[in-house]
Each structure stands twice: as structure tokens, then as C-alpha cells.
Amino acid sequence: MRGFGDALVLTILIVCLWSCGGGHKNTNGPAAVNSANVPGETANTVKTNIEELQLLINVPYEVDDVVWKEDPARKKVVAVLHFSKADADKLVAESSGRQPPQNVAIPSESWYPAELIAQSEMSGEDSLKGTSLTADRFFMEPYTSGRVIRIAGTDYFVLQLTAK
């Protein structure tokens, strides 16, 4: 009987150790995979927190709505900002005084607000027409280069900033 008891205890001990992770652990497993995915994940993650965005760039007026992405690997921030009509008009007037506006078309992105996606689809193109303005009011180190585009017929602005 003693041999049976010892075998039972040994079997239980092996099962417990195996199920509790007593076997070989891969220290380069999920933790390493997750840390490797963080930069790509950050670049593809759409954010809506204005306070977090304001840690990266200056936002000269209160926004009604914001969606944005940061790509640290490319040193780039793209944000879609919706201002009140009055603030949108002020921003255009101030920027136009420092640099002449230019008519541009930019590609529409799937993460843009529904109103902008619908506008690009109605035009029959995957682009949005707007007026490109100097973005110097938004600059904050290291993001000190770029432009802001007021989308035609809206109070939405697409901000494209890069670090030099």
C-alpha cells in the first residue's frame, strides 16, 4: 500500500507543479511581444482625450470635439479638431494674416469623424477639400512644423504636425 500512496502523492505533486507553472517558463513570451507592439499600437490608436493632446501641442481655442493619433516613430501628430464657428473664423483670420492660405485636397482617413467621411464619399473621391493655413499657433516642442487645414464648408480642422 505504501508504494501506491507514494505514487499518488507524486502524481498530485506533478500535476500541481505543472498547472501552477512549475514547468519551463518562457521569459521572452507575452511580455516581450507586448512591448514590441507598443510603438505600432500607439501609432494606430485613435485618441479623444484633449488633455493628453495638449501635452504634445498647443490648442489655441476650446474644442468641441477632437480625434487624434500620434506616431512617435515618425515624429508625427495628426488631429481632427472641431471648433465653434466663432473660434474657427478667428483661427483662419489669424493664420491668414501670417501666411496666405492655399486650397488643398487631403486623403480622408477611416478614423475621421463621420461628417468628414460622408463629405469625402459624397464628392466621389477619398479626399477632403480645404484651405491650408500655417499651424504655428499649435506648435510645441518637438512638434514645430506642419499645417492646419480647414475642411471646406465645416468648422473642422485637420492638423498635421511633425517634429524637425
FENQUISUL-V574652 format. One record per pair of residues at least 24 apart in sequence whose C-alpha atoms are under 7 Angstrom apart, sorted by the first residue. I is the first residue (numbers start at 1). J is the second residue. D is the distance in whole Angstrom. If there is no record, write none. Layout:
i=I j=J d=D
i=I j=J d=D
This chain:
i=42 j=70 d=7
i=42 j=71 d=7
i=43 j=69 d=6
i=43 j=70 d=5
i=43 j=71 d=4
i=44 j=69 d=7
i=45 j=69 d=6
i=56 j=140 d=7
i=57 j=138 d=6
i=57 j=139 d=6
i=57 j=140 d=5
i=57 j=143 d=7
i=58 j=137 d=7
i=58 j=138 d=4
i=58 j=139 d=6
i=58 j=140 d=6
i=59 j=138 d=6
i=60 j=137 d=7
i=60 j=138 d=7
i=61 j=87 d=7
i=75 j=162 d=6
i=75 j=163 d=5
i=76 j=161 d=6
i=76 j=162 d=4
i=76 j=163 d=7
i=77 j=160 d=6
i=77 j=161 d=5
i=77 j=162 d=6
i=78 j=159 d=5
i=78 j=160 d=5
i=78 j=161 d=6
i=79 j=158 d=6
i=79 j=159 d=5
i=79 j=160 d=7
i=80 j=112 d=7
i=80 j=156 d=7
i=80 j=157 d=6
i=80 j=158 d=5
i=80 j=159 d=6
i=81 j=156 d=6
i=81 j=157 d=5
i=81 j=158 d=6
i=82 j=155 d=6
i=82 j=156 d=4
i=82 j=157 d=6
i=83 j=155 d=6
i=83 j=156 d=7
i=84 j=155 d=7
i=85 j=155 d=6
i=88 j=155 d=6
i=95 j=133 d=6
i=95 j=134 d=6
i=96 j=133 d=7
i=99 j=134 d=6
i=101 j=131 d=6
i=101 j=132 d=6
i=101 j=133 d=5
i=102 j=131 d=5
i=102 j=132 d=5
i=102 j=133 d=7
i=103 j=130 d=6
i=103 j=131 d=5
i=103 j=132 d=6
i=104 j=129 d=6
i=104 j=130 d=6
i=104 j=131 d=6
i=104 j=132 d=6
i=105 j=129 d=4
i=105 j=130 d=6
